[in-house]
């Protein structure tokens, strides 16, 4: 006698056969509720981007909503959309305001193609030394123009966006580009979520623009919220001199930057620093997305 039949006879499994289960269809693609995607070809750099947009649950056409732009949309759009739905729907102390989520990605399901294209778009200059995983670099400044001059206007033309509450999120070299736009065009967004930023790239050249930004922030000209996060396990903490020399100081670079920015003008520029214990560079995005959405979208 088969084990399942024996267990059913003694009452440990329900006596249901496969023949009693009715299959309602032959399988269908999984979709995200309230989500649409658009493929846009840029006039600035000639590249095609896939723009995925999700709207809040029970959104109202007479209201405008904050918007969160995600770099690396292929990886993070689905995760951020589900986090957003949960945080804004459940009425608890951890709730957030509902928002529109926009993922900026590429029209492909090939992870290798995504990695190749993101490496080019999320680096501000051509790499001076070989970097594993980056075969072509230096398209970042043109990509930021695509976001500001083409993608944001497209989203605002189709969705009710609160233009005073716009957030950008980036992880790793995406975090590098979030710092690039923060330092060079800080008024582009009201909230910056900088997750595990690759400040090390090209000898920390992104910091070349920090002084000019600091002058503007110190004068009181800017009103911004900035969250800088890291994974505790993404930096070497041992004593091996070779490993120390090769380490990119992911956590320390971000901590030192946070400390400098926190001194600028606390009354108008809010700086929050978070390190996620037990996480590494690959595992930390869901944590930084959740914390970032709660930081950017408090319930008023």
Buried (B, 14 or more C-beta within 10 A) or exposed (E): EEEEEEEBEEEEEEEEEEEEEEEEEEEEEEEBEBBEBBEBEBEBBEBEBBBBBBBBEEBEEEEBBBBBBBBBBBBBBBBBBBBBBBBBBEEEEEBBBBBBBBBBBBBBEEEEEBEBBBBBBBBBBEBEEEBEEBEEBBBBBBBBBBBBEBBBEBBBEEBBBBEEBBBBBBBBBBBBBBBBBBBBEBEBBBBBBBBBBBBBBBEBBBBEBBEEBBEBBBEEEBBBBBBBBBBBBBBBEEEEEEEEEEBBBBBEBBBEBBEEBBEBBEEBBBBBBBBBEEBEBEEBBBBBBBBBBBBBBEEE
